[in-house]
Amino acid sequence: MRLYADVGRGRDRTDTLEAWAARAKEGVADGFEAIKFDNDHSADKSQQDVVNRGLSLGELDKMTALVAAVRDAVGDGINVCIDCHGIYSVRDVILLAKRLEPFNLMFLEVPVPPENIDVMAKVTASTSFLICRGASPRRVSKADSGAGVRHAPGRCVEHWRNARG
């Protein structure tokens, strides 16, 4: 079974690029060949437009810098996966995906609200990497495959740091 480590914020909740890169390296050191994290934590919460799901250029810059720092830390041989929690507009997710193309992501998970298959298909068509609707079996739909939407490959080890003791 393919596994990835969720190397999210951790207990210290530190959001520096260095802290994110260090957590990614820990996942690799623990033997994982794929890591996943929530890119939306790097967004400036005071700048998020919750009504329109909009991202500022500054937020897009922060998210891109975070992925660049993680990719640099783990190298090209490790799969990097990003979860967006479905909180962004189609326009902004497409802008983000274009910025993330050079980092060769394994997948971008739930970039927009997953219930809207047409929107997910539009995002999927805009990028070369896999767009996932999420790991929740509640979200599986017959329409997904026709839209090119896939579910997250593999299983997540959500609390791998805690399990180490």
Steps between C-alpha positions, in 0.01 A plus 500: 500500500633841406526737798570869534586694812292803592771745603267783596560770754585268787480576866707818484264660241799682350434632152848599385629353176784343695261327739293360212816378326624337823170316550512376140855371558380317813240317292765394251738399781224276636499313171209657315533550126206742490400789724186709516429830665236770509613789285222722628674547836751724327227743396457818700171440680431874521520525121277207406180605329265241649199621301661470158762239592761735363875500553721806480819497296688506829325182614577331169864605545508353854347172386742472210796575727384231744484234229838614364657471847357152555601379153851636554519327839388155384637497145346373179479134605225558757135544408349825629124530543299808594156523665302823448181397687272629225505860617617687189342635186554328165696799370738504796552124504591510132744785568646299790525181293687684224746632759548149644558324165883526525496305829357181345234429761359151540154653553304804609216391726160669527603828337136619468175377657496135389125470462510702178630253241504756218724730701730213598521400133593855402783504752612151391518614137715799596802311635723204427497351849229293663207681660338298778158537644611374839537178692150495644290213363191719559614715208524226240278568204441320170544836330857532631664269249332671206635833621854367535489543877682238707504413865815532705733211416627305797432546866602775732690453822348805666678493832826331416706725728280416800528128428880514523478575869 
